[in-house]
Amino acid sequence: MRQALRRHVAAMSLHGRLSGLVALAVGLTALLGMAAVIGTGWWLQQERAREDAHEVVLTLSYALQAALAFDDKRGVAETLAILRARPEIAGAWVYDAQGRLVGQYGKTEAPAADERGGGLASGRLTVGQDVTVDGIKVGSLVITNELSRLWATLLLAVGAVGLASVAGFATTLLVARRLASAITRPVAQLALASSAMAADPASAQHLAPGGGKEVGAAVDAFNRMLDELGARDAALLEANRALEQRVADRTLALQRE
């Protein structure tokens, strides 16, 4: 697999390699960015859900002190009724000091006695709080928070980041292809000119300067080489002409003798 990939890359043009390298770098950056957004969003949403749940359970436990202290089940029910304003609360259960259920909100099944915690992975968060009066426990409260809305918010954020990443990837790839063309065009022209000179030195033409520092130096060297070859060919042609003239003159002189 690795050898096949190397052969494939080696067979690619310089333009293709540069474009592929930029695309790979941008793609990895986009993936890492999305992973960071998902991880951060997951943690933030979960922490916010925990803070909200603890705030609700602390407020309710304070409001339930009198009702539990006087075993007022009606007062417990009226206190739990305020949870109607919190649609994310799936259920709430109030127990007296002996652990007996004295009040319930919602139709969700009560969690186990030791069931606490949860998060986005499970879709629910269960928290509990003892209700005390002057340091004496008079009961306890357990609530379950439904996290489906947080999932929707998280997925919406991930979708937005994903669309932005795709748009950024496409734009960067387009710019990278143009930059790669600007970088590799002088190199391709130099390669074509070298091949043409090797096939027919007389047809070789000078290249326009440019291509950056390194490529520009190679273009200048190629043009100097053409100048030197042209000067050498001109000198050789002039020497051949002079030799031919000398031979002709000598032949004429011998004929006169």
Stockholm file with secondary structure:
# STOCKHOLM 1.0

chainA/1-257         MRQALRRHVAAMSLHGRLSGLVALAVGLTALLGMAAVIGTGWWLQQERAREDAHEVVLTLSYALQAALAFDDKRGVAETLAILRARPEIAGAWVYDAQGRLVGQYGKTEAPAADERGGGLASGRLTVGQDVTVDGIKVGSLVITNELSRLWATLLLAVGAVGLASVAGFATTLLVARRLASAITRPVAQLALASSAMAADPASAQHLAPGGGKEVGAAVDAFNRMLDELGARDAALLEANRALEQRVADRTLALQRE
#=GR chainA/1-257 SS CHHHHHHHHHHSCHHHHHHHHHHHHHHHHHHHHHHHHHHHHHHHHHHHHHHHHHHHHHHHHHHTHHHHHTTCHHHHHHHHGGGGGCTTEEEEEEEETTSCEEEEESSSCCCCTTCCEEETTTTEEEEEEEEEETTEEEEEEEEEEECHHHHHHHHHHHHHHHHHHHHHHHHHHHHHHHHHHHHHHHHHHHHHHHHHHHHCGGGCCCCCSCSHHHHHHHHHHHHHHHHHHHHHHHHHHHHHHHHHHHHHHHHHHHHHC
#=GC SS_cons         CHHHHHHHHHHSCHHHHHHHHHHHHHHHHHHHHHHHHHHHHHHHHHHHHHHHHHHHHHHHHHHTHHHHHTTCHHHHHHHHGGGGGCTTEEEEEEEETTSCEEEEESSSCCCCTTCCEEETTTTEEEEEEEEEETTEEEEEEEEEEECHHHHHHHHHHHHHHHHHHHHHHHHHHHHHHHHHHHHHHHHHHHHHHHHHHHHCGGGCCCCCSCSHHHHHHHHHHHHHHHHHHHHHHHHHHHHHHHHHHHHHHHHHHHHHC
//
